Amino acid sequence: MEPSVLVVDDEEGIRESLSGILEDEGYGVVTVGSGEDALRLLQEQTPDLVILDVWLPGMDGIQTLREIKTLKRDIPVIMISGHGNIEVAVKATRIGAYDFLEKPLSLERVLLSTRRALERSALERENRELRENLTGKWKFIGESPSIRTLRAQIELAAQSNSRVLISGESGTGKELVARLLHSLGNRAEKPFVEVNCAAMPHELIESELFGHEKGSFTGAFEKKKGKFELADRGTLFLDEIGDMSLQTQAKVLRVIETQEFQRVGGNTNIKVDVRIISATNKNLAEEVKKGTFRDDLFFRLNVIPLSVSPLRERREDIPLLVEHFIQSLAAEYGQPPKRITEEALRRLAQHAWPGNIRELRNLIERLVIMTPSQVITPENFAFMRSHEGSDYFTYRTLKEARDSFERDFILKKLEENNWNISRTAELLDIERSNLHRKIKAYNIQAAGETLNRKP
């Protein structure tokens, strides 16, 4: 479809001249002689570009430009004038004009400015569509009061560059909140870089964050950029910030204060512009009291605190989440979406969901893949239990339920920490010897599998 151009000029000769030039280049052209007529036409049509004279009878071009930007702000506008001066050009640019051309008009300049304005408009439209798709991908599903409140807080916080601290249990969607903050903000087109502070060995996290110079330590065979450098002008997401060592905390604090750092083994200051979003499943205020987290860093990170509720506190969202996962997984696997019965949904709503949304999604994925029929019923949950030894919904005793959860929780923490026993014991706040006894009692294997028996 040919791009359309609206020409607004009170001189008939100018209108005819521009119309002829633009139509010869394949553009569709509509012309009017006043700002009032232009605004009436814009109520019914949306051209791809407006060429607007500054000096018009009645409403002048500057006022018309203001009205256009109020009515349809995404349409690019090229201003033209036979009495151009710097003051008028600057005013038009500040209001939102794409370009300012002086009469007598140069044919080449008009066509070049038109082509560039349309190209820029198409690029901006594409970027908006990509951001909208991204926002749809990183969508917080739910209509519970806590989620509606959180969604509104995210939209407000996204418009700033302030640091945000997201708290919540594992699996509640803290990373999703961070990505929404980035994709809805003014850094959306810049990098989003994440670091899992819990999964990173202490001896490597500084190199990961700040980069290193070649030969700075054993194994540093080449220069490497760190996450701060890669996130320049974008967002750095520090996940599980509560697991960062005090030594690294001090260095991160300095970067926040100065926006400068040095690579490991380097002596040159590198300046960056990074928005920091942090997340933790710990109570950092309590960690400050215990001396495991710096109070000055806590206050720096906690400019805008956001909290994500666990799934058990917003059970009314479970049907919406289940439907969302069924639809998205069906699309991912290229199959028709399955239907879930009301009884099956009630059974899902009764579960405690210690793993929160992550646990729910994993279960729905298994059901979508392994349920042979198009309808998911409570019997399909029994099918999953018999094949995986995971009793999601019924236990004979409280001890059986508690032991099952403890086994799964320990296994998860071991995997998150690359089977580092000492580190896992520290995070679980138990003695290393006690953790060894539990691993043996629950038959947790080093390969990350458990024997298929009740604990």
Buried (B, 14 or more C-beta within 10 A) or exposed (E): EEBBBBBBBBBEEBBEBBBEBBEEBEBBBBBBBBBBBBBEBBEEEEBBBBBBBBBBEEBBBBEBBBBBBEEBEEBBBBBBBEEBEEEBBEBBEEBBBBBBBBBEBEEEEBBEBBBBBBEEBEEEEEEEEEBEEBBEEBEBBBEBEBBEEBBEBBEEBBEBEEBBBBBBBBBBBBBBBBBBBBBBBEBBEBBBBBBBBBBBEEEEBBBBBBBBBEEBEEEBEEBBEBBBBBBBEBBBBBBBBBBBBEEBBEBBBEBBEEBEBBBBBBEEEBEBEBBBBBBBBBEBEEBBEEEBBBEEBBEBBBEBEBBBBBBBEBBEBBBBBBBBBBEBBBEEEEEEBBEBBEEBBEBBBEBEBBBBBBBBBEBBBBBBEEBEEEEBBBEBBBBBEEEEEBBBBEBEEEEBBEBBBBBBBBBBBBEBBEBBBEBBBBBBEBEEEEBEEBBEEBEBEEEEEBEEEEB
